[in-house]
């Protein structure tokens, strides 16, 4: 009996640890996540998703989801941040689709800016787009700068929102988390992100219910751990900042909890001729919680001749 217990107990421990690691992420319905959001806004988001289901494109083994909307002569490429998806821009897309052709993507679980570049270029080729405007936020704004460096002749204007230039600060401050992130169970990673949404992102957004609801939807499994890990690797990848040869609009918030003042100042120093707009107390997601004002910025900037 004792000999059986010697191997049975370790086996039970291993099985328990495996079960804990593979514990599924809780699935929370849309109605519950958005219960505190203005019903008009929540219904608008659902209507947008229903009217604009994403297309898919396989690129180098990765599945890219994206939407293409509008019939304008100029194209806007929207690039979301680490905890985003193609429809996080839906309020701007609906406002701009009458004048512009719009492409908005969701990043698959790739782990380099070069892989992101390959995917975006394949989508642009599929859609017959040569020149384009780019609007990127956070990681998307960082990726936009990478595209500016690699393809300066293709980009007409660039909006760099709540973002940063190549730096050492982010990697240094997240060294421990970055090292262990790939090995943590998915449910734990997403739980940590949801906690950060509630404790940091929500209050700096002015307690905006839409911002919290959309991010919690991301944090309840709409984005996988593999996607978050890949996006983190992209955030800390270094490249040479492009020479400022095209019009740039920098959008920042004075209380951004994810892009501290040092990084905001470094970004403005990297693009000294850029137009700068600073939101007051808008947090990291002004395109969600200050949607109308943010859209007006885009309209005014993109309508200028490059």
N, C-alpha and C positions, 0 to 999 in steps of 0.2 A: 504493500500500500504506500509506504513512504517513498519507494523508488518511483512509483507512478507520479506522486506529487512533485518530485524533483523536476520532472520535465513538464508536468501539466501547468504549474504555476507560471514559469517563464513563457509558456505558449500562450496562456491567457493574457499575460501582460502585453506580449507582442500583438496579439489580435486586438486587444483594447486600444493600443497605440495606433494601429493601422485604421481602426474604425474612427478614432478621434481625428486622425489626419484627413480621412476621406469624408468626414461629416459634411453633408450637403448644406449649401447656403439656403437660408429660409427664403421662400418665394412669397413676396408680398404683392397683392394686386394693386393695379393702378389707382383704383378708387380709394383704397386705404392710404396709399402714399400721398395722394393729392387731395386728401379730404379737407385740408385747411387752406388750400389754394382757391383763389377767386374762381368760381365755376366757369365763368366766361373764358378765362385764360386756360384752365385745364381742358375744357372742351375744344378750344382752338388748337391745342397741342394734339389732342386725339384726332381731330379732323385733318390736321396737316399730315399726320402719320398715315391715316387711311387713304388720303388723296395722293400721297407721294411715297409709296413703298420703295425701299432702296433696291437698286440693281446690284448685281454681284459680278466680280471679275477675279478670276484666279491669276495671280501673278507670282511666279517663282514659288509655288506651293502655298501661298498665303491668299486667303479669301478677303477681298476688299469689298465693303459695302459703300455705296455712294448714291446720291441723288443728283440729277441734272434737271433744272427747272428754268423756265423763262426763255425768251426769244431775242434778247437784246444783242446788239452787235458786239459789245464788250462782255467779257467773262469775268466773274469773280470766283476765285477759289477760296473756300472757307476751310480753315484748319483749326480743329479744336485742341484743347489741352489734355493733360494726363487723364482727367476724369470726365471725358466728354464723349460725344458721339455726333453723327452727322446732323441730327435734328436739334442739338442744343442751340443752334442758330436760327430756329424756325421763325422767330419774330422778325429778324432782319431779312431772312429769305423772302417771306411773304411781302414785306414792304418794298423790296428791291426787284422782285421778279418781273415787274412790268417794264423795267428799263434795261435790265441786265440778264444775261444768261448766267446761271449760278450752278456751281458744282460744289457739293459739300460731302466730305468723306468721313469714314470711320476707320481708324488705324487697326489693322490686325495685329497679332502678337509677333511683330518683327522687332529686332533688337539693335538697329542702327539707323542713323539718318540716311545712309545710302540706300537701305532697303525701303525706307519711307519714300525717298526720292524715286526709286524705280517704280513703286506702285502708283504714285501720283502721275508720273510721266506717262505710264501706260494708260491710265484713265483719260488723261488729256489727249493722248493720241487717238484713243477709241472714239472720243467725242469730237475730234477734229479741231482741237484748240491749239493754237500756236502761242499767241500773246495773251496775257491774262493779268488781272489785278489779284493780289493776294491779301486776305485778312486772316491773321493768325493770332491766337491768344495763348499765353503761357507756353507750354511745349509747342503749340502750333505757331506762336510768334517766333520761337527759337528755330523751328524748322523752316519758317518763312525766310529767315535770315540766311539759312543754309542754301535754300533755293536761289536767293538773290546772289549769293556768292558763286553758285555753280552755273546759273543761267541768267545773267544780268540782262541779256538782250531780249528775254521773253517776258519780263515782268514790267508792267506799265506803272503801277503804283503799289505801295505796300503799307498795310496797317499792322503795326506791331503793338499788340494790346496785352497789358499786364504780364510782361515778359522780361527777358534779361538777355544780355549778350553772353558769349562764351566766358566762363569764369571757373574759378576753383572753389568758390564759397559753398555752392550747393553740394558738391561731392564731399567736401570736408565736413559739413554739418550733418550729412546723412550717411557717413561712412559705415557706421554699425548697422543701421537699418538696411542700407543697400547690400551689405554683405550677407545678411540673414534672410532677406526678403524672398529669394528663390526657394528657400527650404521650409518656409512656414506654410501651414495648411491654408487653403484658399479661404475658408470661412473666417479664419483669424485675420488674414490680410484685409478682407473686405470689412470686417468688424472694426478694425483699427481705422480704416478710412472713414467709415460712417461716424465713428466717434469724433474724428477730426472735423467732419462736416458740421456736426451738432455744436461742438465746443468752440470752434474757431471760425469756420466759414460763415455759419448762420448769423452770429452776432455782428460780424463786420459787414455783412450785407444789409444791415438795418433790420435784422430778423425777417428777411424776405422769405415767405413760405414757398414760393416757386423755386427759388434757388435751392432750398433745403430738399424739397420734394424731388427735383430732377436729380440731384446728386445722390440722394438715398436710393433712387431707382437704379442708378449706376452701381451703387454699393450693395445692392441686393442681387447681384449676379448678372446684370446686363453687360458688364465688362468682367472679363476673367482675370485671375491672378497673372496668367501668362501675358496678357495685354498690358497690365500695370507694370510688370517687371520690364518688359520690352520698352515701354515708354520711359521708365526711369533711366534705363541705359542710354536712351536717346538724349535725355535732358543733360546728362553729364558728359556726353561726347563733345570733344573740342573741334573747332574749325576756325579758319581765319575769317574775321569779320569783313564783309564786302565793302569796297569803296562806295560811298553814298552817291551814286550816279542817277538814282531815280527818286521821285517824290516819296517821302516817308511820313506817315502820321504815327506818332507814339501816343498811345492811350494808357494812362496809369491811374491808380487810385492812391490817395494819400494815406490810406490805412490798410493797404493790401497785406494780408497776413502771410502770403506765400512769396511775395517779391519784396524784400526789404529795401530800405532807402538806398543802401550802398549799391545794390544791383540796379535800381532805377536810375541812379546817377551815372553808373557805368554805361547803361544803355544810351542815355542822352549824349554822353561824351562820344560814344561810338558813331552816332548819327547827328553831328552838330548842326546840320541844316534842316533837321526834321521839324515839322510842326508838332507841338506837344499839347495834349489836353489832359488835365488832371481832374479826375472826379473827386469830390469831397465825400468821404465816409461811404464809399460804394463797395469796398471789399474787392475780391478777386474776380467776380463775375458780373461786371456792370451791364453786359449785354443781356443778362437775365433780369436783374433787379432794377436797371435803369434803361430798359429796352428802347423806349421812344427817344430819349436823349442820345443814346448810343447810335441808333439808326440815323438820326439827324447828322451826327458827326460823319458817318460813312457817306451819306448823300452829298454833303458839302465837299468832302475831300475828294471823292471819286469823280465828281462832276468837273473838277478842275482839269485843264489841259496839262498833260505831263511835259 
